[in-house]
């Protein structure tokens, strides 16, 4: 029991996402598609201290 209210809410949210017009930040989309660098650091750089490590066999 209680599934009806949750399903109704999911249906409402799905309809809202499907039919409501959203303001799209086209400049942010263009930056993402063109691969321009962000000011945030890349999390892969934190792993570089282990890049020289190779286990012995």
C-alpha positions in Angstrom: 0.0 0.0 0.0 1.0 3.6 -0.5 2.4 3.0 -4.0 -0.3 5.2 -5.5 0.9 8.5 -4.1 4.5 7.8 -5.1 3.5 6.7 -8.6 1.4 9.8 -9.0 4.3 12.0 -8.0 6.6 10.3 -10.4 4.1 10.7 -13.2 3.7 14.4 -12.4 7.5 15.0 -12.4 7.8 13.0 -15.7 5.1 15.1 -17.4 6.6 18.3 -16.1 10.0 17.3 -17.5 8.5 16.3 -20.8 6.2 19.2 -21.5 7.5 22.3 -19.6 9.8 24.6 -21.5 13.2 25.0 -19.8 15.6 27.8 -20.0 18.7 26.4 -21.6 22.1 27.9 -21.0 23.4 27.6 -24.5 26.8 29.2 -23.8 27.5 26.5 -21.1 26.4 23.8 -23.5 28.7 25.2 -26.2 31.6 25.3 -23.8 30.9 21.7 -22.8 30.6 20.5 -26.4 33.8 22.3 -27.6 35.8 21.0 -24.6 36.9 24.3 -23.2 38.7 23.9 -19.9 36.9 24.7 -16.7 38.5 26.5 -13.8 37.8 23.4 -11.6 40.8 21.0 -11.2 40.7 17.6 -12.9 40.2 14.8 -10.3 42.6 12.5 -12.3 45.5 14.8 -11.4 45.3 13.7 -7.8 46.2 10.1 -8.9 49.4 11.2 -10.6 51.5 10.6 -7.5 50.9 6.9 -8.0 51.6 6.9 -11.8 55.2 5.9 -11.3 54.4 3.0 -9.0 54.6 -0.5 -10.6 54.3 -3.6 -8.4 57.0 -6.2 -8.5 56.2 -9.6 -9.8 
